[in-house]
């Protein structure tokens, strides 16, 4: 699933490269359709933004 959603990627930390998960949020409707994507998520305020977008569906 990680590869299907494109979130399994090469990362780098202190010059060391490794495979890991890119923090991304997907808003998926009741029919299983991806309605919105937030790449490179920052925690502060993110939950509120996602909830507001979900209410617009």
Secondary structure, 3 states (H helix, E strand, C coil): CCCCCCCEEEEEECCEEEEEECCCEEEECCCCCEEEEECCCCCCCHHHHHHHHHHCC
